[in-house]
Amino acid sequence: MTIDLTTLWDFHKPELSEERFRAALANASTDDAFILQIQIARTYGLRRNFAQAQAILADLEPQLQSAGIEARARYYLELGRTYSSATHSPESQTPEVRERARAAYRRATELAEEGNLDSLAIDALHMMTFVDTAPEEQIAWNRKAMAAMESSSAPEAKKWEGTLHNNTGYALHQVGKYDEALAEFQLALAAHERSGNPQNIRIAHWMIAWTLRALGQLQDALAIQLRLEKEWDDAGEPDPYVFEELELLYQALHDQEKAEFYAARRRATTSTP
């Protein structure tokens, strides 16, 4: 498409993103307008209003056959996201819903591969981890997405490197393969350092420290989490996940006073017991 969607998206502010997409519709070509409306549907998915997202896509369906291959790939990708995504509750994921998501993601992958749209194909493959949620299945899908990323020469496809290594590491951690998970998180960190996003870099360090704790390397994990505490505080965004890890680390180190201090910080940030 001729419009750069990345300049219009703010995934933390879906309402603002919707406003930008609607404004861009005024001067958009037919295919670009189709894709912009698909993105509007996605903003509703991020707000957990999946019925509205599906309604928007249903209104677009009559135009689907005449749309270009990128527009069609994006349509099925977003249709899949209305059924299974990170924003769906576990209880919503019935077998029927999962099969609808699976069919949509498969069609998105097929179209993206046919159109040499590598980044979209990788996106659809990585979304399959929300359909097949057993860690072993997630590892397999992440590996497939990783292979697609590594074989691609497209810059947009390469931007998936940090996310895919992180997701693979998380699934490996879930099955207790901590050494392999650590290696993946270190690769994720290297990728995020190359792209230079400070928030992603801090998250990557957190994942490494989380895994070091699981490996029993408590002092190394503690040093990282204490540094992250300062970095998040300096950024004006105190992180309850860091406080939770510090609480657990100090409990493991038998320092109950500091464990209670970070438990209090965590509660103050999340307002949960």
C-alpha positions, 0 to 999 in steps of 0.5 A, a space after each residue: 500500500 502507498 500509506 505507511 501504517 506504522 506512522 498512523 498506529 499507536 497500539 497503546 492508544 487505539 482510539 487515537 489510531 482510529 481517528 488517524 485511519 479515518 482521517 487518512 481515508 479521505 485521500 486514499 485509493 480503493 485498496 488503501 481505503 480497504 486496508 485502512 478500514 481493516 485497521 479500524 477494525 483492529 483498533 476495536 479488537 485492541 479495545 476488546 470490542 470484537 463484535 464491532 471489529 467483526 461487523 466492520 470486516 463483514 461490511 468489507 467482505 463484498 469487496 474482498 474478491 476485487 481487492 488486491 492480494 495485500 488487502 486480502 491477506 490483511 483482511 484474513 489476518 485481522 479476521 483471525 485476530 477477532 477470534 484469537 489474540 492476546 486480548 481474548 479471554 481464555 474462556 472465549 477460546 472454544 474449539 469452534 472459535 479456534 477453528 475460525 481463527 485457524 482458518 483465517 490465519 492459514 488463508 492470510 499466510 497463503 495469500 501473504 506467501 503468494 504475494 511475497 508479503 513476508 512480514 504479513 506471512 510472519 505475522 499470521 504464523 506468529 498469531 497461530 500461537 494464540 490458537 495452538 497454546 500448548 508451549 510445544 505447539 507455540 515453539 513449533 509455530 515460532 520456529 516456523 515464523 523464525 525460518 520465514 524471517 531468516 529467509 526473507 530479505 525484506 526489512 519489514 520482515 527482519 523487524 520481527 526478530 526480537 519478538 520471535 526470539 522473545 516468544 520462543 524463549 517464553 514458550 521454552 521457559 514454560 516447559 522448563 528449558 531454561 538454558 534454551 530460553 536464556 539463549 533466545 532471550 539474549 538473541 531478542 536483546 541483541 535484536 532490540 538493541 540494534 533497533 534501539 527501542 529503550 522499552 523493548 530493551 528493558 523488557 528483554 533484560 527483564 526476560 533474561 533476569 527472570 530466566 536467571 532466577 529460574 536457573 538459580 543465578 540469583 545475584 545476577 538476576 538481582 543486579 539486572 532487576 535493580 538496574 531495571 527498577 531505576 531505569 523504569 523509575 527514571 522513565 516515570 513508569 515504575 514497573 510492577 513486574 520488576 517489583 514482583 521479581 525483586 520480591 521473589 528474589 529477596 524471598 529466595 535470598 532470605 531477606 524478608 524486609 526487602 521482600 516486603 518492601 517490593 511487595 508494597 511497591 508492587 501493590 501500590 502500582 497494581 492495586 492488587 493484594 
